[in-house]
């Protein structure tokens, strides 16, 4: 199946420092992104659980209060999926944006619906 890269930007009424744990910690991610998240601290592999199904992803890039990237661990796929969260601030307007990059089998419409719903849930949690 062909891979697609989806990029979406979402504005938040919250600080970068407040948002960052929701993208980088197991407790933060499990509040809006997955049913449950576990971390193997030795190899930085996160286990995301959705409806009983597990997906493992390695934390491959991390910059505090700015950026987190997870590469999905898949032994059968040389072109592995990844998802990335980048938190930016527009210096002129002081608005905070989260840019999501999702490289996977989902087409743009499917990814747009999924991420729109997930971000809606996150906004309800952070009040932003």
PyMOL CGO cylinders between C-alpha atoms (Angstrom):
from pymol import cmd
from pymol.cgo import CYLINDER

trace = [
    CYLINDER, 0.00, 0.00, 0.00, 1.24, 3.49, -0.83, 0.3, 1, 1, 1, 1, 1, 1,
    CYLINDER, 1.24, 3.49, -0.83, 2.38, 5.77, 1.98, 0.3, 1, 1, 1, 1, 1, 1,
    CYLINDER, 2.38, 5.77, 1.98, 1.17, 9.34, 2.37, 0.3, 1, 1, 1, 1, 1, 1,
    CYLINDER, 1.17, 9.34, 2.37, 2.49, 12.24, 4.40, 0.3, 1, 1, 1, 1, 1, 1,
    CYLINDER, 2.49, 12.24, 4.40, -0.15, 14.28, 6.16, 0.3, 1, 1, 1, 1, 1, 1,
    CYLINDER, -0.15, 14.28, 6.16, 0.76, 17.64, 7.70, 0.3, 1, 1, 1, 1, 1, 1,
    CYLINDER, 0.76, 17.64, 7.70, -1.76, 19.52, 9.80, 0.3, 1, 1, 1, 1, 1, 1,
    CYLINDER, -1.76, 19.52, 9.80, -1.42, 22.69, 11.87, 0.3, 1, 1, 1, 1, 1, 1,
    CYLINDER, -1.42, 22.69, 11.87, -3.63, 23.43, 14.83, 0.3, 1, 1, 1, 1, 1, 1,
    CYLINDER, -3.63, 23.43, 14.83, -3.74, 26.61, 16.92, 0.3, 1, 1, 1, 1, 1, 1,
    CYLINDER, -3.74, 26.61, 16.92, -3.81, 26.33, 20.72, 0.3, 1, 1, 1, 1, 1, 1,
    CYLINDER, -3.81, 26.33, 20.72, -4.48, 28.83, 23.47, 0.3, 1, 1, 1, 1, 1, 1,
    CYLINDER, -4.48, 28.83, 23.47, -1.81, 27.31, 25.70, 0.3, 1, 1, 1, 1, 1, 1,
    CYLINDER, -1.81, 27.31, 25.70, 1.92, 27.71, 26.20, 0.3, 1, 1, 1, 1, 1, 1,
    CYLINDER, 1.92, 27.71, 26.20, 4.53, 25.47, 24.59, 0.3, 1, 1, 1, 1, 1, 1,
    CYLINDER, 4.53, 25.47, 24.59, 5.68, 24.43, 28.05, 0.3, 1, 1, 1, 1, 1, 1,
    CYLINDER, 5.68, 24.43, 28.05, 2.16, 23.36, 29.02, 0.3, 1, 1, 1, 1, 1, 1,
    CYLINDER, 2.16, 23.36, 29.02, 1.54, 21.42, 25.78, 0.3, 1, 1, 1, 1, 1, 1,
    CYLINDER, 1.54, 21.42, 25.78, 4.85, 19.58, 25.56, 0.3, 1, 1, 1, 1, 1, 1,
    CYLINDER, 4.85, 19.58, 25.56, 4.12, 16.83, 28.16, 0.3, 1, 1, 1, 1, 1, 1,
    CYLINDER, 4.12, 16.83, 28.16, 0.98, 15.86, 26.22, 0.3, 1, 1, 1, 1, 1, 1,
    CYLINDER, 0.98, 15.86, 26.22, 3.23, 14.86, 23.31, 0.3, 1, 1, 1, 1, 1, 1,
    CYLINDER, 3.23, 14.86, 23.31, 6.24, 13.45, 25.15, 0.3, 1, 1, 1, 1, 1, 1,
    CYLINDER, 6.24, 13.45, 25.15, 5.07, 11.53, 28.23, 0.3, 1, 1, 1, 1, 1, 1,
    CYLINDER, 5.07, 11.53, 28.23, 3.11, 8.30, 28.58, 0.3, 1, 1, 1, 1, 1, 1,
    CYLINDER, 3.11, 8.30, 28.58, 0.59, 9.92, 30.92, 0.3, 1, 1, 1, 1, 1, 1,
    CYLINDER, 0.59, 9.92, 30.92, 0.11, 12.90, 28.59, 0.3, 1, 1, 1, 1, 1, 1,
    CYLINDER, 0.11, 12.90, 28.59, -0.27, 10.80, 25.43, 0.3, 1, 1, 1, 1, 1, 1,
    CYLINDER, -0.27, 10.80, 25.43, -2.70, 8.41, 27.11, 0.3, 1, 1, 1, 1, 1, 1,
    CYLINDER, -2.70, 8.41, 27.11, -5.05, 11.29, 27.92, 0.3, 1, 1, 1, 1, 1, 1,
    CYLINDER, -5.05, 11.29, 27.92, -5.80, 12.09, 24.27, 0.3, 1, 1, 1, 1, 1, 1,
    CYLINDER, -5.80, 12.09, 24.27, -3.79, 10.03, 21.79, 0.3, 1, 1, 1, 1, 1, 1,
    CYLINDER, -3.79, 10.03, 21.79, -4.12, 6.37, 22.81, 0.3, 1, 1, 1, 1, 1, 1,
    CYLINDER, -4.12, 6.37, 22.81, -6.08, 4.26, 25.28, 0.3, 1, 1, 1, 1, 1, 1,
    CYLINDER, -6.08, 4.26, 25.28, -2.84, 3.51, 27.12, 0.3, 1, 1, 1, 1, 1, 1,
    CYLINDER, -2.84, 3.51, 27.12, 0.88, 4.19, 26.63, 0.3, 1, 1, 1, 1, 1, 1,
    CYLINDER, 0.88, 4.19, 26.63, 3.81, 2.37, 28.19, 0.3, 1, 1, 1, 1, 1, 1,
    CYLINDER, 3.81, 2.37, 28.19, 7.50, 3.23, 27.88, 0.3, 1, 1, 1, 1, 1, 1,
    CYLINDER, 7.50, 3.23, 27.88, 10.54, 0.98, 27.94, 0.3, 1, 1, 1, 1, 1, 1,
    CYLINDER, 10.54, 0.98, 27.94, 13.04, 3.51, 29.29, 0.3, 1, 1, 1, 1, 1, 1,
    CYLINDER, 13.04, 3.51, 29.29, 16.08, 1.45, 28.24, 0.3, 1, 1, 1, 1, 1, 1,
    CYLINDER, 16.08, 1.45, 28.24, 15.49, 1.69, 24.50, 0.3, 1, 1, 1, 1, 1, 1,
    CYLINDER, 15.49, 1.69, 24.50, 12.93, 4.54, 24.49, 0.3, 1, 1, 1, 1, 1, 1,
    CYLINDER, 12.93, 4.54, 24.49, 10.29, 2.39, 22.82, 0.3, 1, 1, 1, 1, 1, 1,
    CYLINDER, 10.29, 2.39, 22.82, 6.73, 3.49, 23.50, 0.3, 1, 1, 1, 1, 1, 1,
    CYLINDER, 6.73, 3.49, 23.50, 3.89, 0.98, 23.30, 0.3, 1, 1, 1, 1, 1, 1,
    CYLINDER, 3.89, 0.98, 23.30, 0.66, 2.64, 22.18, 0.3, 1, 1, 1, 1, 1, 1,
    CYLINDER, 0.66, 2.64, 22.18, -2.53, 0.68, 22.85, 0.3, 1, 1, 1, 1, 1, 1,
    CYLINDER, -2.53, 0.68, 22.85, -5.73, 1.33, 20.87, 0.3, 1, 1, 1, 1, 1, 1,
    CYLINDER, -5.73, 1.33, 20.87, -8.73, -0.99, 21.33, 0.3, 1, 1, 1, 1, 1, 1,
    CYLINDER, -8.73, -0.99, 21.33, -6.44, -3.75, 22.60, 0.3, 1, 1, 1, 1, 1, 1,
    CYLINDER, -6.44, -3.75, 22.60, -4.03, -3.52, 19.64, 0.3, 1, 1, 1, 1, 1, 1,
    CYLINDER, -4.03, -3.52, 19.64, -0.43, -2.56, 20.35, 0.3, 1, 1, 1, 1, 1, 1,
    CYLINDER, -0.43, -2.56, 20.35, 1.83, -0.41, 18.20, 0.3, 1, 1, 1, 1, 1, 1,
    CYLINDER, 1.83, -0.41, 18.20, 5.44, 0.11, 19.17, 0.3, 1, 1, 1, 1, 1, 1,
    CYLINDER, 5.44, 0.11, 19.17, 7.28, 3.30, 18.24, 0.3, 1, 1, 1, 1, 1, 1,
    CYLINDER, 7.28, 3.30, 18.24, 10.75, 4.50, 19.12, 0.3, 1, 1, 1, 1, 1, 1,
    CYLINDER, 10.75, 4.50, 19.12, 11.32, 8.06, 20.28, 0.3, 1, 1, 1, 1, 1, 1,
    CYLINDER, 11.32, 8.06, 20.28, 13.87, 9.14, 17.65, 0.3, 1, 1, 1, 1, 1, 1,
    CYLINDER, 13.87, 9.14, 17.65, 13.91, 12.90, 18.08, 0.3, 1, 1, 1, 1, 1, 1,
    CYLINDER, 13.91, 12.90, 18.08, 13.10, 15.07, 21.05, 0.3, 1, 1, 1, 1, 1, 1,
    CYLINDER, 13.10, 15.07, 21.05, 13.67, 18.74, 21.82, 0.3, 1, 1, 1, 1, 1, 1,
    CYLINDER, 13.67, 18.74, 21.82, 12.13, 19.94, 25.07, 0.3, 1, 1, 1, 1, 1, 1,
    CYLINDER, 12.13, 19.94, 25.07, 9.06, 22.19, 24.63, 0.3, 1, 1, 1, 1, 1, 1,
    CYLINDER, 9.06, 22.19, 24.63, 9.43, 22.07, 20.84, 0.3, 1, 1, 1, 1, 1, 1,
    CYLINDER, 9.43, 22.07, 20.84, 9.50, 18.75, 19.04, 0.3, 1, 1, 1, 1, 1, 1,
    CYLINDER, 9.50, 18.75, 19.04, 8.88, 14.99, 19.40, 0.3, 1, 1, 1, 1, 1, 1,
    CYLINDER, 8.88, 14.99, 19.40, 9.15, 12.29, 16.72, 0.3, 1, 1, 1, 1, 1, 1,
    CYLINDER, 9.15, 12.29, 16.72, 8.22, 8.62, 16.93, 0.3, 1, 1, 1, 1, 1, 1,
    CYLINDER, 8.22, 8.62, 16.93, 9.25, 6.04, 14.33, 0.3, 1, 1, 1, 1, 1, 1,
    CYLINDER, 9.25, 6.04, 14.33, 6.96, 3.02, 14.26, 0.3, 1, 1, 1, 1, 1, 1,
    CYLINDER, 6.96, 3.02, 14.26, 8.85, -0.23, 14.86, 0.3, 1, 1, 1, 1, 1, 1,
    CYLINDER, 8.85, -0.23, 14.86, 7.95, -2.62, 12.03, 0.3, 1, 1, 1, 1, 1, 1,
    CYLINDER, 7.95, -2.62, 12.03, 10.32, -5.42, 11.06, 0.3, 1, 1, 1, 1, 1, 1,
    CYLINDER, 10.32, -5.42, 11.06, 8.42, -6.11, 7.84, 0.3, 1, 1, 1, 1, 1, 1,
    CYLINDER, 8.42, -6.11, 7.84, 8.52, -2.59, 6.38, 0.3, 1, 1, 1, 1, 1, 1,
    CYLINDER, 8.52, -2.59, 6.38, 11.69, -0.88, 5.16, 0.3, 1, 1, 1, 1, 1, 1,
    CYLINDER, 11.69, -0.88, 5.16, 9.74, 2.38, 4.73, 0.3, 1, 1, 1, 1, 1, 1,
    CYLINDER, 9.74, 2.38, 4.73, 8.41, 2.61, 8.27, 0.3, 1, 1, 1, 1, 1, 1,
    CYLINDER, 8.41, 2.61, 8.27, 5.66, 4.93, 9.45, 0.3, 1, 1, 1, 1, 1, 1,
    CYLINDER, 5.66, 4.93, 9.45, 6.36, 7.86, 11.72, 0.3, 1, 1, 1, 1, 1, 1,
    CYLINDER, 6.36, 7.86, 11.72, 4.50, 10.67, 13.43, 0.3, 1, 1, 1, 1, 1, 1,
    CYLINDER, 4.50, 10.67, 13.43, 5.90, 13.92, 14.65, 0.3, 1, 1, 1, 1, 1, 1,
    CYLINDER, 5.90, 13.92, 14.65, 4.64, 16.74, 16.85, 0.3, 1, 1, 1, 1, 1, 1,
    CYLINDER, 4.64, 16.74, 16.85, 6.19, 20.21, 16.55, 0.3, 1, 1, 1, 1, 1, 1,
    CYLINDER, 6.19, 20.21, 16.55, 5.12, 23.08, 18.80, 0.3, 1, 1, 1, 1, 1, 1,
    CYLINDER, 5.12, 23.08, 18.80, 5.79, 26.54, 17.33, 0.3, 1, 1, 1, 1, 1, 1,
    CYLINDER, 5.79, 26.54, 17.33, 4.99, 30.08, 18.36, 0.3, 1, 1, 1, 1, 1, 1,
    CYLINDER, 4.99, 30.08, 18.36, 4.29, 32.88, 15.94, 0.3, 1, 1, 1, 1, 1, 1,
    CYLINDER, 4.29, 32.88, 15.94, 6.44, 35.67, 17.38, 0.3, 1, 1, 1, 1, 1, 1,
    CYLINDER, 6.44, 35.67, 17.38, 4.28, 38.38, 15.82, 0.3, 1, 1, 1, 1, 1, 1,
    CYLINDER, 4.28, 38.38, 15.82, 0.92, 37.17, 17.13, 0.3, 1, 1, 1, 1, 1, 1,
    CYLINDER, 0.92, 37.17, 17.13, 2.18, 35.09, 20.10, 0.3, 1, 1, 1, 1, 1, 1,
    CYLINDER, 2.18, 35.09, 20.10, -0.09, 32.27, 18.90, 0.3, 1, 1, 1, 1, 1, 1,
    CYLINDER, -0.09, 32.27, 18.90, 1.01, 28.69, 19.59, 0.3, 1, 1, 1, 1, 1, 1,
    CYLINDER, 1.01, 28.69, 19.59, 0.60, 26.09, 16.85, 0.3, 1, 1, 1, 1, 1, 1,
    CYLINDER, 0.60, 26.09, 16.85, 1.05, 22.34, 16.85, 0.3, 1, 1, 1, 1, 1, 1,
    CYLINDER, 1.05, 22.34, 16.85, 2.16, 20.88, 13.54, 0.3, 1, 1, 1, 1, 1, 1,
    CYLINDER, 2.16, 20.88, 13.54, 1.53, 17.17, 13.11, 0.3, 1, 1, 1, 1, 1, 1,
    CYLINDER, 1.53, 17.17, 13.11, 3.32, 15.18, 10.47, 0.3, 1, 1, 1, 1, 1, 1,
    CYLINDER, 3.32, 15.18, 10.47, 2.01, 11.66, 9.94, 0.3, 1, 1, 1, 1, 1, 1,
    CYLINDER, 2.01, 11.66, 9.94, 3.69, 9.37, 7.42, 0.3, 1, 1, 1, 1, 1, 1,
    CYLINDER, 3.69, 9.37, 7.42, 1.54, 6.26, 7.08, 0.3, 1, 1, 1, 1, 1, 1,
    CYLINDER, 1.54, 6.26, 7.08, -0.86, 4.22, 4.94, 0.3, 1, 1, 1, 1, 1, 1,
    CYLINDER, -0.86, 4.22, 4.94, -3.74, 6.64, 5.61, 0.3, 1, 1, 1, 1, 1, 1,
    CYLINDER, -3.74, 6.64, 5.61, -4.84, 8.94, 2.81, 0.3, 1, 1, 1, 1, 1, 1,
    CYLINDER, -4.84, 8.94, 2.81, -5.12, 12.68, 3.45, 0.3, 1, 1, 1, 1, 1, 1,
    CYLINDER, -5.12, 12.68, 3.45, -8.85, 12.68, 4.12, 0.3, 1, 1, 1, 1, 1, 1,
    CYLINDER, -8.85, 12.68, 4.12, -8.62, 9.81, 6.61, 0.3, 1, 1, 1, 1, 1, 1,
    CYLINDER, -8.62, 9.81, 6.61, -5.63, 11.41, 8.38, 0.3, 1, 1, 1, 1, 1, 1,
    CYLINDER, -5.63, 11.41, 8.38, -7.35, 14.81, 8.48, 0.3, 1, 1, 1, 1, 1, 1,
    CYLINDER, -7.35, 14.81, 8.48, -10.43, 13.31, 10.17, 0.3, 1, 1, 1, 1, 1, 1,
    CYLINDER, -10.43, 13.31, 10.17, -8.38, 11.28, 12.66, 0.3, 1, 1, 1, 1, 1, 1,
    CYLINDER, -8.38, 11.28, 12.66, -6.05, 14.09, 13.70, 0.3, 1, 1, 1, 1, 1, 1,
    CYLINDER, -6.05, 14.09, 13.70, -8.87, 16.63, 13.78, 0.3, 1, 1, 1, 1, 1, 1,
    CYLINDER, -8.87, 16.63, 13.78, -10.75, 14.43, 16.24, 0.3, 1, 1, 1, 1, 1, 1,
    CYLINDER, -10.75, 14.43, 16.24, -7.66, 13.74, 18.38, 0.3, 1, 1, 1, 1, 1, 1,
    CYLINDER, -7.66, 13.74, 18.38, -6.69, 17.42, 18.53, 0.3, 1, 1, 1, 1, 1, 1,
    CYLINDER, -6.69, 17.42, 18.53, -10.28, 18.32, 19.46, 0.3, 1, 1, 1, 1, 1, 1,
    CYLINDER, -10.28, 18.32, 19.46, -9.96, 15.94, 22.42, 0.3, 1, 1, 1, 1, 1, 1,
    CYLINDER, -9.96, 15.94, 22.42, -6.62, 17.48, 23.42, 0.3, 1, 1, 1, 1, 1, 1,
    CYLINDER, -6.62, 17.48, 23.42, -8.02, 21.01, 23.21, 0.3, 1, 1, 1, 1, 1, 1,
    CYLINDER, -8.02, 21.01, 23.21, -10.83, 20.03, 25.58, 0.3, 1, 1, 1, 1, 1, 1,
    CYLINDER, -10.83, 20.03, 25.58, -8.27, 18.73, 28.07, 0.3, 1, 1, 1, 1, 1, 1,
    CYLINDER, -8.27, 18.73, 28.07, -5.95, 21.75, 27.96, 0.3, 1, 1, 1, 1, 1, 1,
    CYLINDER, -5.95, 21.75, 27.96, -8.74, 24.29, 27.55, 0.3, 1, 1, 1, 1, 1, 1,
    CYLINDER, -8.74, 24.29, 27.55, -7.23, 25.66, 24.41, 0.3, 1, 1, 1, 1, 1, 1,
]
cmd.load_cgo(trace, "trace")
